[in-house]
Amino acid sequence: MSLVLELSPELESELAAQAARLQLPLAEYALRVLAGGSIAGPKPSNGADLVTYWKEQGLVGTRPEIADAPQYARALRQQAENRTR
């Protein structure tokens, strides 16, 4: 099925920027955004199911600049714990 959408220039630029950041073609990114509102099958109920879902959706590995994920997570946690309000 084909669908033609008229997007504002701002929205088109935002979508294109996000697609480029994820290193995806614009059309594929737009499909992912549109499909994002619905999860086929049961929703993930635990951490293992969530990671499996992320892998199926192609989300694992979308941040190649993060070489050591556990270290990155620890740094984020430390930043959050030490921030001032």
C-alpha positions as CSV (number, residue, x, y, z in Angstrom):
1,M,0.0,0.0,0.0
2,S,1.2,3.5,-0.8
3,L,0.4,6.5,1.3
4,V,1.4,10.1,0.5
5,L,1.7,12.5,3.4
6,E,2.1,16.2,3.3
7,L,4.6,17.2,6.0
8,S,5.6,20.6,7.2
9,P,9.2,21.4,6.3
10,E,10.0,21.5,10.1
11,L,8.6,18.0,10.6
12,E,10.4,16.6,7.5
13,S,13.7,18.1,8.7
14,E,13.2,16.6,12.2
15,L,12.4,13.2,10.8
16,A,15.4,13.3,8.4
17,A,17.7,14.4,11.2
18,Q,16.5,11.5,13.5
19,A,16.9,9.0,10.6
20,A,20.4,10.2,9.9
21,R,21.3,10.0,13.6
22,L,20.2,6.3,13.6
23,Q,21.8,5.8,10.2
24,L,18.5,4.7,8.6
25,P,16.9,5.7,5.4
26,L,14.1,8.2,5.9
27,A,11.4,5.9,4.6
28,E,12.4,3.1,7.0
29,Y,12.6,5.5,10.0
30,A,9.2,6.9,9.1
31,L,7.7,3.4,9.0
32,R,9.2,2.6,12.4
33,V,7.8,5.7,13.9
34,L,4.3,5.0,12.5
35,A,4.5,1.3,13.6
36,G,5.8,2.3,17.0
37,G,2.3,2.8,18.5
38,S,1.4,-0.8,18.2
39,I,3.2,-3.9,19.5
40,A,2.3,-7.1,17.8
41,G,1.6,-9.8,20.4
42,P,1.8,-9.5,24.1
43,K,3.7,-6.5,25.6
44,P,7.0,-7.4,27.3
45,S,6.5,-8.3,30.9
46,N,10.1,-8.6,32.1
47,G,13.6,-7.4,31.2
48,A,14.4,-10.4,29.0
49,D,11.2,-10.0,27.0
50,L,11.9,-6.3,26.6
51,V,15.5,-6.9,25.3
52,T,14.1,-9.5,22.9
53,Y,11.5,-7.0,21.7
54,W,14.2,-4.3,21.2
55,K,16.3,-6.7,19.2
56,E,13.3,-7.6,17.0
57,Q,12.6,-3.9,16.4
58,G,16.2,-3.3,15.4
59,L,16.9,-1.0,18.4
60,V,19.9,-2.9,19.8
61,G,23.1,-1.6,18.2
62,T,21.7,1.8,17.1
63,R,24.2,3.7,19.2
64,P,27.6,2.6,17.8
65,E,29.4,5.4,19.6
66,I,28.7,3.6,22.9
67,A,31.5,1.0,23.0
68,D,30.9,-0.2,26.6
69,A,27.2,-0.1,27.5
70,P,27.5,-1.1,31.2
71,Q,30.1,1.6,31.7
72,Y,27.9,4.2,29.9
73,A,24.9,3.2,32.1
74,R,27.0,3.6,35.2
75,A,28.1,7.0,34.1
76,L,24.5,8.1,33.4
77,R,23.4,6.8,36.8
78,Q,26.2,8.7,38.5
79,Q,25.3,11.9,36.7
80,A,21.7,11.5,37.8
81,E,22.6,10.8,41.4
82,N,24.9,13.8,41.6
83,R,22.8,16.4,39.8
84,T,21.5,19.4,41.7
85,R,18.0,20.7,41.5
